[in-house]
């Protein structure tokens, strides 16, 4: 079982990590999104993939523009219909990757839009893993390249099944039409790729600068921990700046200032983590705000901005501990 990130400060039932489709800052609302997240593993066999029929995209035809899609004509295919409308040249998407995308979904025979990320201005970060996402997405997006716009028509077998999704107004007989703009794709070996920044303060931890997907080293000095938050670039990327209301997709490693013992790591879990900055401890939220995508950031969090006298049970973190993190910002959502 995947261990839940120690960073989150909301109850487990409200945490929306890999399967979140609505990255609003209010995590209680995020769980209400009718995104393509799956409720459990599917027993369906691999689908046959065909290139039609698919309804026409009548407006918003450029990559990352909100599309307008016509109502489907006639009976949809019983197979999974997939077409690449715009071919990208980025990283090829593979099974188990995290895909960062904008998307719109509607019902075939009514053209009713049941969800879209464009209006929310918050991209989706979702893992192409059985049980995390509907099978139609898993099979349709695997092998596509970042920068591509992909359209698909997903019959119930590879969508929400015969139970449908009443919350979204999707019946068990509905074929669903999606347009997906693939921004990027990442996996458990993804790293920041920014420019190395000199680490010259001997009183601060030194973080490794490797970009091979392995966990960087963190060397904590034998000095007193700083009383205030520290957030400094180790590798400075050239992507968008992260705002306080954003969600991010990251790799990270956390150690204790006292003794340098590791207590949590996405590398060890072999699992990227996505979250809203309003879901995490204050030190993370403040430390990542204003930092650029593609960066590795050293964050030193004093107790008042971390867990204080109430650390997570079983975490190995003592009361009033200063925490040290290396954080790779892979994407802003």
Buried (B, 14 or more C-beta within 10 A) or exposed (E): EEEBBBBBBBEEEBBBBBBBBBBBBBBEEBBBBBBBBBEEEBEEEEBEBBEEBBBEBEEBBEBBBBBBBBBBEEEBBEBBBBBBBBEBEBBEBEBBBBBBBBBBBBBBBEBBBBBBBBEBEBBBBBBBBBBBBBBBBBBBBBEBBBBBBBBBBBBBBBBBBEEBBEEBEBEEEBBBBBBBBBBBBBBBEBBBBBEEBEBEEEEBBBBBBEBEEEBBBBEBBEEEBBEEBBBBBBBBBEBEBBEEBBBBBBBBBBBBBEEBEBBBBBBEBEBBBBBBBBBBBBBBBBBBBEBBBBBBBBBBBBBEBBBEEEBBEEEEBEEEBBBBBBBBBBBBB
